[in-house]
Amino acid sequence: MKKDRLLNPEIVSAVASLGHTEYFCIADCGLPIPKGVKVIDVSIVGGKPSFLELVDAVKDELVIESTILASEIDEKNVPLSREMDARFGDLPCRKVPHEEFKALTKDAKCIIRTGENTSYANVIFVGGVNF
């Protein structure tokens, strides 16, 4: 369910079409994309746009019920783990091993691939409802 202000028409469409409990993923440039899952590739060069730039743009538009992260983020990318806690600390967050995270992406309605090139910079947003 879309809120407001995104400009990229593919991302706007993906946000607007996400239903309750459906998965919406934002990924670094290295996450494998499962066959058959819609991908919106906004990567330009390594690091651009950043994972957090996309997270911030989408989180302001999407009704999010919970998040899913790879559990390895807590040890392998502490700064990003803290940034995600700062943004979503009030929402339930499920942390799963990275291999399980990759398997969950097969159920994503959409994956946005960023230019991010740091470890475990991936999130699955679980769609919520605005009522």
Secondary structure as GFF3:
##gff-version 3
##sequence-region A 1 131
A	DSSP	alpha_helix	9	17	.	.	.	ID=ss1
A	DSSP	beta_strand	23	27	.	.	.	ID=ss2
A	DSSP	beta_strand	38	41	.	.	.	ID=ss3
A	DSSP	alpha_helix	51	59	.	.	.	ID=ss4
A	DSSP	beta_strand	64	70	.	.	.	ID=ss5
A	DSSP	alpha_helix	73	76	.	.	.	ID=ss6
A	DSSP	alpha_helix	78	88	.	.	.	ID=ss7
A	DSSP	beta_strand	93	96	.	.	.	ID=ss8
A	DSSP	alpha_helix	98	104	.	.	.	ID=ss9
A	DSSP	three_ten_helix	105	107	.	.	.	ID=ss10
A	DSSP	beta_strand	108	113	.	.	.	ID=ss11
A	DSSP	beta_strand	123	127	.	.	.	ID=ss12
###
